[in-house]
């Protein structure tokens, strides 16, 4: 059921699909909205989990404020949703900016996190291939139309949202591998083989995680959840259902010292 919920004094659009099992919170990407994940991978996850999603401030059906966009604020917003809507810990599945937010939430409030899945996510802003978004490109047109269709702020606010987003992209996040090494929860890192997040950066994220797993999906880009939703949902379901740590015949990254 979708409705606006007061989160720290701000009406925030939340969609709680209900369902059996442990809560699973979907975290959408930047300049995006929850509908994309709910429609692509949501159905594949809803059979086993209570799927919840929300539109962060200035995204989707949630209105903006005068404040800039910052990942730390988004993490705080997500923590409030976990506390007040979900009612406790959940699996976090985050795409792009949503993956960054998931990492920050897990660092700040590990008690609210079971497992993490981060899709096309960077832990530092220098981990993304420099690229320009052509205003006339199909991608930008699709993002713009989706924003205008949903935003309570109207079409005239679109330029403000883009400006805030790209200002954040240029200076955040600023986590280090030492920060990532503090994670105590299992994390699945998923990336497309033609993602905007560089392979060295993705591998450094995976290698820094004490309980990490890595999946590179062939023939996909940063839009992986839209391009291969069934493949992605399958990877997520297998990861969430599996006992940790994985048992392999030739452990290298997961090798443990005797005792």
N, C-alpha and C positions, 0 to 999 in steps of 0.2 A: 504494500500500500504506500502510495506516494503522498507526501504532505510537506508543508513548511514547518520546521521545528526551530524553536529559539535556541541558538547556540551562541553563548556569550553575548546575548542581547541582539543578535542579528538573525533575521528569518532565513533559515537554511533549508534548501530542498533536499529531502531525504526519501529514498525509496527502499522500504523494507519488504522484501519478497517473502519473508517467512521461510518455511521449509524445515526439514529435519536436520539434525546434526549440529555440529559446532558452527558458530557464526563465522562468516567470511565477508570481509569488507573490501569492496572494489574501489580502487582509487584511480580516477581518470587522469589523462594526460593534460599538459598545458594547452590553453586555447581550445579546450575540448569540453566534454560533458559526460555524465554518467551513462547516458543512453547508449553510447558507442560500445561500452563494455557489457552493459546489461543485455544488449541485443546480440552481441557477437559471442562472447564466452559465457555470459550469464546462464543461458538455458542448460548448458552442459554441466554447470556447477550446482544448479538449484536442486537437482535430484538428491544430492548428498549433504548440502549445507544450507544454513539460513543465510541467504545472500542479501547483503545490505550495501547500498551505495549512496553517496551524497555529492552534490555539486558544491565545490569550494567557492568561497566568496569571489564574486566577479566572473563566475563560470556558469554555464548552463542556465538553470532557472533561479539561481541565487544572485541577488543584486550585488553590486559592487559598493565600495565606500571610497572615500578620498585617499585612503592609505595606499602606499605602493604594495606590490606583490613581493613577498619574501617566503622562502621555504620554511623558515622557523615558525612563522605565523600559521602557515598551512598545517604544519605538524601539530601545533597547539589546537587548531580547529579540529583536526582529526582525533586527537586525544579526547576532546570534549564529546565528539560523536560516539566514540567507544564507551565513554563513561555514561553518557546520558541517553543514548539511543540503543546501542548494542547491549549495554549493561555489564560489560566486562571484557575479558580478552577475546581475541578473534584471530583467525588467519588473515593476513594482509596480502592482497594481490594488487600491485601498483604498476601502471604503465607509464613510462617516460617520467614526467614530473611526479606522477603518482608513486612511482617506484622510489624516487628521491625522498618524497614525504614518508613513505613506509620505512625507509632506512633511518630517518631522523626520529620517527616515533619509537622504533625499536631501541634506539640508543637512549632516548630520554625516558621511556616508560616500558621497559622490557616485560613488566608484569601484565601489560595489556596485549601482548603478542604471543601467539602460539608458533606459527611458522610464517615465513615471508616468501613471496614470489615477486621478483622485480624484473620487469620486461623493458628492455631498451633504456636502462637507467644509468646515469653517470653520477659518481659521488663527488666529482670536482668539475667545475665548468670547463676546464681545459681538456676534458675527455671527449669533447664533441667535435666532429669535423666541421670546420667553418662552412657555412652555406647561406645563401640568400634566398628569401622567399619572394618570388615574383608575384605581385598583386594579381596578375592575370592568370596565374597557374591554376589548374584544376584543384590542387590541394588547398590553396588559399581561398579560392572561391567556395569550396565546400565548407571550410572552417568558418568563413564569414557568414554564409547562409545559415549554418547551424546556430551560430551565435545570435544572429538577428531573429531567428525563429523563436528562441528561448529567452533571451535576456530581458529582464524587467526594466533594464536601463535604456532599451531602444537601440536602434541602428546607429544613432549618432555617437554612442559610447564605444563602438567597435574600435575606433582608432586609439582611444585611451587604453583599452584592454591590451591591444597589440603592443603599444608603447611600454606599458608596465611589464608585460611578459618578456620582451626582448631586453629590457634593462636588467631584469633578473637573470636571464640567460647569460648575460655578459659578465656577471660577477658572483654568481652563486650556482651550485653549492660549493663549499670549500672544505669538505671532509678529507681526511688522509687515510692511508692504509692502516695507520696505527689506530685511528678511530674505528675503522671497519673490523679490525682484529678484536675489538671488545664485544662483538656480537656473540651472544650465547644461544641464539636460536638457529635452527636449520633454515637455510636460505637457498632458494633456487634462482639462479641468474639465467634469464632467457634473453636471447638477442637474435635478430635477423642477420643473415650472412651479408646483407648490404645495408646495415644500420648506420645511422648518423653518429652513434657512439663508437669510437674506434675499438678495434680488436685488442690492442695492447691495454687500453683502459679497462675494458670488460674483463680481460684475463686477470689484471691486477686486482680487480674487485673480487673475483672468484678465489684467487689464490690467498687473499688476505682473510677470507672468511674461515673461521675455525670449523664450521659445519656447512660448507658450501657445496652446491652442485651447479653444473653448467650445461646449458643446452643451446646449441646454435642451430637455428631452423633454416634449412636451405631454401633458396628461392624467395626470400622475404626481405622486407625493408623495415624501417622504423614503424611502419603501419602493420606489423605482424599480427596483432589481434584481429584486424579487419581482413587480412589476406589469408590467414590459415587458422581460423577460430577453432575448428575441431581438433587440429593438431595441438594447439596451445592448451585447450581445455583438457585434453588427454594427458599432456605433460604435467599440468597442475594437479589433476586428480591422482595420478600415480605418485607424485611427490608427497602430497598431503596424506595419502593412505599408507605410505611406506614407513617401516620402522627405521629409526636412525641409530647409529650411522649406517650407511650402505655397506654391505659385505661384498667385496670383490676379490677375485683370485690373485690379482697382482696389484695391491695397493701401493701407490706412490705418494700422491698428494694426501691421502688419508692414512698413510702409515703412522702407527703409534709406537712410541718407544716402549721397550719391555717394561711391564708393570704399570 
